[in-house]
Each structure stands twice: as structure tokens, then as C-alpha cells.
Amino acid sequence: MQNRAFNLLWLVAIIGLNLALLLFSISSLSISYDEAKIFFLGDTLLHKIINLSTTYFGQNDYALRLPFLIAHFFNIILLYKISNLYLKRYTDRLICVVLYMFLPGVLASAILVNEASFIILITLLIIYFEQKSLPILMIVCIVLSFFISQSFVSLYIGLALFGLYKKQKLSLATGIIAAVIWFWLFGLETDGKPKGYLIDTLGVFAAVFSPLVFLYFIYTTYRIWIKEDKNLLWFISTTAFCVCSLLSIRQKQSLEMFLPFCVILTPLMVKVFFNSYRVRLPKFRIKHKICTIIVLSFLAINSFASIFHSVIYLFLDDPKKHFVYKYDVAKDLANRLKLLRIHAVKTNYDMAIRLQFYGIKKGNEYILSQKRQDGCDNSLIKITKFDKVIARYYICKAQ
């Protein structure tokens, strides 16, 4: 009993650390143009969710991103529950959760306005209910998936293949029916000439997993395919990766349709690793230990860059090349304008809709531009990170 409480304390501490780091990361983010469009102009489920959150908790970055942080928390708990079936040791399950929590793509999905966290949530619920032999709840989640996102086709196909492999008529029929309905409602464009997008797609996968973890993801899917028993989790992740790779040969894909189904393979990745590690005598485990240290070191660097992203500005000659630049500047600029007692400006549409989120409305009295305006007294506003200027704006009063 005492050991169980100690293990639970470790789990809570690690989840708490992860959430604290994500909250810290949110503090240095601004709403992006795409997020602002969803917030002000969208009519999707994301629009309704983030507007409901900001209605109750105020129009700020924390309220904007809170729903995705909450979904991320439940995803961690569900993944831990699901890993019980594959990983018998508590330490293995803990490693699985830590690996998942700190994947760069998972960190991003937990705080940016996107469907990924909710796609992962529904997918994990379906896998969990399948494990617990609760078919009614599994079917309910599949029905809900049609209202949440158009990205679940990989799940439906994976479920059908799993049913065929396990000779489970219910899973096979449910997967086929769901896939047919999906193709009837949304369809899938496959036209176009091969344009070499596969390399770009693999590059994005490597960024989401971190490069060396991605290589192990591929190895895990392959090893299970040729040597081990295949479960629903493997079928969903492998289907998503294979379909995405095949379609990317002909045309550029919306990777949001596939990536969420791949990052959840972490329980099987940890299982395959420890099966290979523990079957060897201690003196023959040195190579595994060295590889593990290298892989986790690269993952730590990628995760550090995702959380403490502002530090990277110090090493860039052009701040606009920063991967997080489009999520920066707007909040700091709005705060500087408020210090100047300016609450309405005329500027380009992209920045205007972002500033609107922070209370800077559209107006004609002041002109905000990145170029000096002729015929008026320009005031320079510098946006800095660690004393390095990342953006310059000129504000002047219209004549």
C-alpha cells in the first residue's frame, strides 16, 4: 500500500512538472493569426470551445489555451491506463508517460489552438474501451468523432484492419461502416502528380517526435509487424503513418489528420525496448544504455527548445526564422500600445485581428506600421527578447 502511494506520488509530481512547464511556455506566447481567425471568425467546434473558455476565464492566453491543456492532462491519464496492458512494471509505465508528455509535438498540441489534443483524447478512449470490452461506449466515441474532426479516417481503417486480424466482427463492421460514412461525407483527394512531399512529411514527423525517437517509432512498427502480436493501438498508429506516407508521394498532406494517431504509440515503443533490453545479460546491455542516453538527450534538447523557445532568439540572425515567431510579438506590442494610452490603431489585417484579442481595436487615429510613415511624428516601438530586438513598429498619429 505504501509503495503504491509512493508510485502515485511520482506520477503526480511528473504530471505537475509537465503542466507547470507548459504554463510557463504559454506566458511567452501570443495568439497567432490562424488562432485569431478561429477565435473571431470560426464556426467550428474549436471556435466554440475557446470562446466558452475565454467567456468564463477572461480573454487572455491562459484561458485561450486552457481547454487543450485540460485535454492533454486527460490524455496522459488515459495513456497511463492503457499502458497497464502492455507494461507490467510501474517504472516502465512511468517512462512511457514521461516519453509521451515531452514529445515536442505533444507539447505543442497541449497549448496551441488545434484539434490534436481532442483527436488523441477520443482515440485513447476508443482504445481503452476496446481493452475493457465496452463496445457500446467505443461506438459512442466513434459517433462523437464525426462531430469533433474530419481527421479520424486512419482510426476507422485501423479499427477495421484490427477486427479483420483478430476476427472480431463488431470491430470489423464498425470500422468499415465508419470509414464508408467518412468517405461519403468528406472524401479524400488523391489526384495530382508526384511532387516529392514524402521527404517533407518525414521531416515533420521527425520534428514532432524528435529525430531519433522517430527512427525508433519506425523500428517499433516494423518489429511488431514481423514478430509480435498486433493490437488496436498498433493498427491505428501504423495505418496513419502508412496512409500519410503513401499519399505524400503524390501531394502535400494535412498532417493534423495523421500525427495525433502516431504519437500515442509510446507504450509499444517502451515495451519493445525493454523486451529487447531485459532479454540480455547485464554485461550485454551497454549498447542499449548508450543508445538510450543519446536518444533521450536529443529528446531533451528538442523539448527544451519547445518550452523555453524564447532563448533561441539569441542564436538567430533573423528572428522571423524562429519556429514560434508567428506566436510571438502581438501580446507584447499590445501591452506597449496600452502604456502609450493607445487602444485603437490602423494596421494590416493580420496584426489587427491579433491585437483585437488583447483589447486593441481598429481605428483611424493612430497608424501602426513596420515602416516609418511620412508626414507624421513616428514613435518607435521595439519588441525584445533577452535584450535582442525581434520586431520594430512605428506608431504615428494620423493627420
C-alpha positions as CSV (number, residue, x, y, z in Angstrom):
1,M,0.0,0.0,0.0
2,Q,2.8,2.4,0.9
3,N,4.7,1.5,-2.3
4,R,1.6,2.2,-4.4
5,A,1.1,5.6,-2.7
6,F,4.8,6.4,-3.4
7,N,4.4,5.4,-7.1
8,L,1.3,7.6,-7.4
9,L,3.2,10.5,-5.9
10,W,5.9,10.1,-8.5
11,L,3.2,10.1,-11.3
12,V,1.5,13.2,-9.9
13,A,4.9,15.0,-9.5
14,I,5.9,14.4,-13.1
15,I,2.5,15.4,-14.5
16,G,2.6,18.5,-12.3
17,L,6.1,19.4,-13.6
18,N,4.9,18.9,-17.2
19,L,1.8,21.2,-16.7
20,A,3.9,23.8,-14.9
21,L,6.4,23.9,-17.8
22,L,3.5,24.2,-20.3
23,L,2.0,27.1,-18.3
24,F,5.4,28.8,-18.3
25,S,5.5,28.3,-22.1
26,I,2.1,29.9,-22.5
27,S,3.2,33.0,-20.7
28,S,5.6,33.8,-23.6
29,L,3.1,33.1,-26.4
30,S,0.9,35.4,-28.3
31,I,-2.2,34.5,-30.3
32,S,-1.3,33.7,-33.9
33,Y,-3.2,34.9,-37.0
34,D,-4.7,31.5,-37.6
35,E,-5.7,31.2,-34.0
36,A,-7.3,34.7,-34.0
37,K,-9.3,33.7,-37.1
38,I,-10.6,30.7,-35.3
39,F,-11.4,32.8,-32.2
40,F,-13.2,35.6,-34.0
41,L,-14.4,34.2,-37.3
42,G,-14.7,30.5,-37.0
43,D,-17.8,28.4,-36.7
44,T,-16.1,25.1,-35.8
45,L,-16.0,23.2,-32.5
46,L,-12.7,24.8,-31.7
47,H,-14.2,28.2,-32.0
48,K,-17.0,27.3,-29.6
49,I,-14.6,25.7,-27.1
50,I,-12.1,28.6,-26.9
51,N,-14.9,31.2,-26.8
52,L,-16.5,29.3,-23.9
53,S,-13.3,29.2,-22.0
54,T,-12.5,32.9,-22.5
55,T,-16.1,33.8,-21.6
56,Y,-15.6,32.3,-18.1
57,F,-11.9,32.9,-17.5
58,G,-11.3,36.1,-19.4
59,Q,-9.9,37.0,-22.8
60,N,-6.2,36.1,-22.2
61,D,-3.7,33.5,-23.4
62,Y,-4.2,31.1,-20.5
63,A,-8.0,30.9,-21.0
64,L,-7.5,30.6,-24.8
65,R,-5.2,27.5,-24.3
66,L,-6.8,26.0,-21.2
67,P,-9.1,23.5,-23.0
68,F,-6.1,22.0,-24.7
69,L,-4.1,21.8,-21.5
70,I,-7.1,20.0,-19.8
71,A,-7.4,17.6,-22.8
72,H,-3.6,17.0,-22.5
73,F,-4.0,16.1,-18.8
74,F,-6.7,13.5,-19.5
75,N,-4.7,12.1,-22.4
76,I,-1.8,11.4,-20.0
77,I,-4.1,9.6,-17.6
78,L,-5.7,7.6,-20.3
79,L,-2.3,6.6,-21.8
80,Y,-1.1,5.5,-18.4
81,K,-4.2,3.4,-18.0
82,I,-3.8,1.9,-21.5
83,S,-0.2,1.1,-20.9
84,N,-1.1,-1.2,-18.0
85,L,-2.0,-3.9,-20.5
86,Y,1.4,-3.7,-22.2
87,L,3.8,-2.7,-19.4
88,K,3.6,-4.7,-16.2
89,R,6.2,-2.7,-14.3
90,Y,5.3,0.6,-12.8
91,T,8.6,2.1,-13.8
92,D,8.0,1.2,-17.4
93,R,4.6,2.8,-17.4
94,L,6.1,5.9,-15.8
95,I,8.8,6.1,-18.5
96,C,6.1,5.7,-21.1
97,V,4.1,8.6,-19.7
98,V,7.3,10.8,-19.5
99,L,8.2,10.0,-23.1
100,Y,4.8,10.9,-24.3
101,M,4.5,14.1,-22.3
102,F,7.7,15.5,-23.5
103,L,7.5,14.7,-27.2
104,P,7.8,18.1,-29.0
105,G,4.6,17.5,-31.0
106,V,2.6,16.6,-27.8
107,L,3.9,19.7,-26.0
108,A,2.8,21.9,-29.0
109,S,-0.7,20.2,-29.2
110,A,-1.2,20.8,-25.4
111,I,-1.0,24.6,-25.7
112,L,-1.8,25.6,-29.3
113,V,-5.3,26.0,-30.7
114,N,-5.7,22.8,-32.7
115,E,-7.7,19.6,-32.9
116,A,-4.8,17.3,-32.0
117,S,-5.4,17.0,-28.2
118,F,-9.1,16.2,-28.8
119,I,-8.3,13.7,-31.5
120,I,-5.9,11.9,-29.2
121,L,-8.5,12.0,-26.4
122,I,-11.2,10.3,-28.5
123,T,-8.7,7.8,-29.9
124,L,-7.4,6.8,-26.5
125,L,-10.9,6.5,-25.2
126,I,-11.8,4.1,-28.0
127,I,-8.7,2.0,-27.4
128,Y,-9.4,2.0,-23.6
129,F,-13.0,0.9,-24.1
130,E,-11.9,-1.8,-26.5
131,Q,-9.4,-3.1,-23.9
132,K,-12.1,-3.1,-21.3
133,S,-14.6,-4.9,-23.6
134,L,-17.1,-2.0,-23.6
135,P,-18.3,-2.0,-27.2
136,I,-21.2,0.4,-26.6
137,L,-19.0,3.1,-25.2
138,M,-16.5,2.5,-28.0
139,I,-19.2,3.0,-30.7
140,V,-20.4,6.2,-28.9
141,C,-16.9,7.6,-29.1
142,I,-16.7,6.7,-32.8
143,V,-20.0,8.5,-33.4
144,L,-18.7,11.6,-31.5
145,S,-15.5,11.6,-33.6
146,F,-17.5,12.7,-36.6
147,F,-18.6,15.8,-34.8
148,I,-15.1,16.6,-33.4
149,S,-12.9,16.4,-36.5
150,Q,-12.6,15.2,-40.1
151,S,-9.3,13.6,-39.3
152,F,-10.4,10.2,-37.9
153,V,-10.2,8.2,-41.1
154,S,-7.0,6.5,-40.1
155,L,-8.7,5.3,-36.9
156,Y,-11.7,3.8,-38.8
157,I,-9.4,2.0,-41.2
158,G,-7.2,0.8,-38.4
159,L,-10.2,-0.5,-36.4
160,A,-11.4,-2.4,-39.5
161,L,-8.0,-4.0,-40.0
162,F,-7.8,-4.9,-36.3
163,G,-11.2,-6.5,-36.5
164,L,-10.1,-8.5,-39.6
165,Y,-6.8,-9.6,-37.9
166,K,-8.5,-10.6,-34.6
167,K,-11.6,-11.9,-36.3
168,Q,-13.8,-9.6,-34.3
169,K,-16.9,-9.0,-36.3
170,L,-18.0,-6.0,-34.3
171,S,-14.7,-4.1,-34.7
172,L,-14.5,-5.0,-38.4
173,A,-18.1,-3.9,-39.1
174,T,-17.8,-0.7,-37.1
175,G,-14.6,0.3,-38.8
176,I,-15.8,-0.4,-42.3
177,I,-19.1,1.5,-41.7
178,A,-17.4,4.4,-40.1
179,A,-14.8,4.6,-43.0
180,V,-17.5,4.4,-45.6
181,I,-19.5,7.2,-43.9
182,W,-16.3,9.3,-43.7
183,F,-15.5,8.9,-47.4
184,W,-19.2,9.7,-48.3
185,L,-19.2,12.9,-46.1
186,F,-15.7,14.2,-46.7
187,G,-13.9,12.2,-49.4
188,L,-10.1,12.2,-50.0
189,E,-8.3,14.0,-52.7
190,T,-5.7,11.7,-54.4
191,D,-5.2,13.5,-57.7
192,G,-2.0,15.3,-58.8
193,K,1.4,14.3,-60.0
194,P,4.2,13.1,-57.6
195,K,5.9,16.1,-56.2
196,G,8.3,14.7,-53.6
197,Y,6.4,15.7,-50.5
198,L,7.3,12.5,-48.8
199,I,10.6,13.9,-47.6
200,D,8.9,16.9,-46.2
201,T,6.4,14.7,-44.4
202,L,9.1,12.6,-42.8
203,G,10.8,15.8,-41.7
204,V,7.7,17.0,-39.9
205,F,7.3,13.6,-38.3
206,A,10.9,13.8,-37.1
207,A,10.3,17.2,-35.6
208,V,7.2,16.0,-33.8
209,F,8.9,13.0,-32.3
210,S,12.4,14.3,-32.3
211,P,14.6,12.6,-34.9
212,L,16.0,9.6,-33.1
213,V,12.7,8.8,-31.3
214,F,11.0,8.9,-34.8
215,L,13.5,6.3,-36.0
216,Y,12.6,4.1,-33.1
217,F,8.9,4.7,-33.9
218,I,9.5,3.2,-37.4
219,Y,11.6,0.4,-35.9
220,T,8.8,-0.4,-33.4
221,T,6.1,-0.6,-36.0
222,Y,8.2,-2.8,-38.2
223,R,9.3,-5.2,-35.4
224,I,5.7,-5.7,-34.2
225,W,4.6,-6.3,-37.8
226,I,7.1,-9.1,-38.3
227,K,7.5,-10.6,-34.9
228,E,4.9,-9.7,-32.2
229,D,1.2,-9.8,-31.6
230,K,-0.6,-6.8,-33.1
231,N,-3.2,-4.8,-31.1
232,L,-5.6,-1.9,-31.9
233,L,-3.1,0.7,-30.8
234,W,-0.5,-0.6,-33.3
235,F,-3.1,-0.9,-36.1
236,I,-4.2,2.7,-35.7
237,S,-0.7,4.2,-35.5
238,T,0.7,2.1,-38.3
239,T,-2.3,2.8,-40.6
240,A,-2.0,6.6,-40.0
241,F,1.7,6.6,-40.8
242,C,1.5,4.3,-43.9
243,V,-1.5,6.2,-45.4
244,C,0.2,9.5,-44.8
245,S,3.4,8.4,-46.3
246,L,1.7,6.9,-49.4
247,L,-0.5,10.0,-50.0
248,S,2.5,12.3,-49.5
249,I,4.2,10.8,-52.6
250,R,1.5,12.5,-54.8
251,Q,0.5,15.6,-52.9
252,K,1.1,17.6,-49.7
253,Q,-1.0,16.3,-46.8
254,S,-2.6,18.0,-43.9
255,L,-0.5,16.2,-41.3
256,E,-3.0,17.0,-38.5
257,M,-5.0,14.1,-40.0
258,F,-2.3,11.6,-39.1
259,L,0.2,12.8,-36.5
260,P,-2.1,12.5,-33.4
261,F,-2.5,8.8,-34.1
262,C,1.2,8.2,-34.2
263,V,2.4,9.9,-31.0
264,I,0.3,7.5,-28.9
265,L,2.4,4.5,-29.9
266,T,4.7,5.3,-26.9
267,P,3.5,2.3,-24.8
268,L,4.5,-0.1,-27.5
269,M,7.8,1.7,-28.2
270,V,8.7,1.3,-24.5
271,K,7.5,-2.3,-24.5
272,V,9.7,-3.2,-27.5
273,F,12.7,-1.5,-26.0
274,F,12.5,-3.2,-22.6
275,N,11.8,-6.6,-24.2
276,S,15.0,-6.3,-26.1
277,Y,16.9,-4.8,-23.2
278,R,15.9,-7.3,-20.5
279,V,16.4,-10.4,-22.5
280,R,20.1,-9.7,-22.4
281,L,22.5,-10.3,-19.6
282,P,23.7,-7.1,-17.8
283,K,27.1,-7.1,-19.4
284,F,25.5,-7.1,-22.9
285,R,23.2,-4.1,-22.2
286,I,25.9,-1.4,-22.7
287,K,24.9,-0.6,-26.3
288,H,21.3,-0.3,-25.3
289,K,22.2,2.1,-22.5
290,I,24.4,4.2,-24.8
291,C,21.7,4.4,-27.4
292,T,19.1,5.3,-24.8
293,I,21.2,8.1,-23.4
294,I,21.8,9.6,-26.9
295,V,18.1,9.3,-27.9
296,L,16.9,10.9,-24.6
297,S,19.5,13.6,-24.8
298,F,18.2,14.6,-28.3
299,L,14.6,14.5,-27.0
300,A,15.5,16.6,-24.0
301,I,17.1,19.2,-26.3
302,N,14.0,19.3,-28.6
303,S,11.7,19.5,-25.6
304,F,13.8,22.3,-24.0
305,A,13.6,24.2,-27.3
306,S,9.8,23.8,-27.4
307,I,9.3,25.0,-23.8
308,F,12.0,27.7,-23.5
309,H,11.6,28.8,-27.1
310,S,12.4,32.5,-26.4
311,V,16.0,31.6,-25.7
312,I,16.5,30.5,-29.3
313,Y,16.2,34.2,-30.5
314,L,19.7,34.8,-29.1
315,F,21.1,32.4,-31.7
316,L,19.2,33.7,-34.8
317,D,20.3,36.5,-37.1
318,D,16.7,36.8,-38.5
319,P,14.1,36.4,-35.7
320,K,11.4,35.7,-38.3
321,K,13.1,32.3,-38.9
322,H,12.2,31.2,-35.4
323,F,9.6,28.4,-35.5
324,V,7.5,30.2,-32.9
325,Y,7.7,33.7,-34.3
326,K,4.1,33.7,-35.6
327,Y,3.0,33.0,-32.0
328,D,5.0,36.0,-30.7
329,V,5.1,39.8,-30.8
330,A,1.3,40.6,-30.7
331,K,0.9,40.5,-26.9
332,D,4.0,42.5,-26.2
333,L,3.0,45.0,-28.8
334,A,-0.5,45.4,-27.4
335,N,1.0,46.0,-23.9
336,R,3.3,48.7,-25.2
337,L,0.5,50.4,-27.0
338,K,-1.6,50.4,-23.8
339,L,1.3,52.0,-22.0
340,L,1.2,54.8,-24.6
341,R,-2.6,55.0,-23.8
342,I,-3.4,53.9,-27.4
343,H,-6.3,51.5,-27.6
344,A,-7.2,51.6,-31.3
345,V,-4.9,51.6,-34.4
346,K,-4.9,51.2,-38.1
347,T,-2.6,48.5,-39.3
348,N,-2.5,45.4,-41.6
349,Y,-5.3,42.9,-41.2
350,D,-3.1,40.1,-39.9
351,M,-1.8,42.1,-37.0
352,A,-5.1,43.9,-36.4
353,I,-7.1,40.8,-35.7
354,R,-4.3,39.6,-33.3
355,L,-4.2,42.9,-31.4
356,Q,-8.0,42.8,-31.2
357,F,-7.7,39.8,-28.9
358,Y,-5.7,41.9,-26.4
359,G,-8.1,44.8,-26.5
360,I,-6.5,47.0,-29.2
361,K,-9.3,47.8,-31.6
362,K,-9.4,49.0,-35.2
363,G,-9.3,52.8,-35.5
364,N,-8.0,55.6,-37.7
365,E,-6.5,58.0,-35.2
366,Y,-3.1,56.1,-35.0
367,I,-1.3,54.3,-37.7
368,L,0.8,51.2,-36.8
369,S,3.4,50.0,-39.3
370,Q,6.7,48.3,-39.5
371,K,7.9,51.1,-41.8
372,R,8.3,54.7,-40.9
373,Q,5.4,56.8,-42.1
374,D,6.0,60.1,-44.0
375,G,4.3,63.3,-42.8
376,C,3.9,62.4,-39.1
377,D,5.9,62.2,-35.9
378,N,6.9,58.5,-35.7
379,S,7.4,56.8,-32.4
380,L,9.5,53.6,-32.5
381,I,8.3,50.5,-30.5
382,K,10.9,47.8,-30.1
383,I,9.8,44.3,-29.1
384,T,12.7,42.5,-27.4
385,K,13.5,39.1,-26.1
386,F,16.6,38.9,-23.7
387,D,17.5,42.4,-24.9
388,K,17.5,41.3,-28.5
389,V,15.2,43.2,-30.9
390,I,12.8,40.8,-32.7
391,A,10.4,43.3,-34.1
392,R,10.2,47.1,-34.8
393,Y,7.0,49.0,-35.2
394,Y,6.3,52.7,-35.8
395,I,3.2,54.4,-34.4
396,C,2.1,57.8,-35.5
397,K,-1.0,60.0,-35.1
398,A,-2.9,60.4,-38.4
399,Q,-3.1,63.9,-39.7
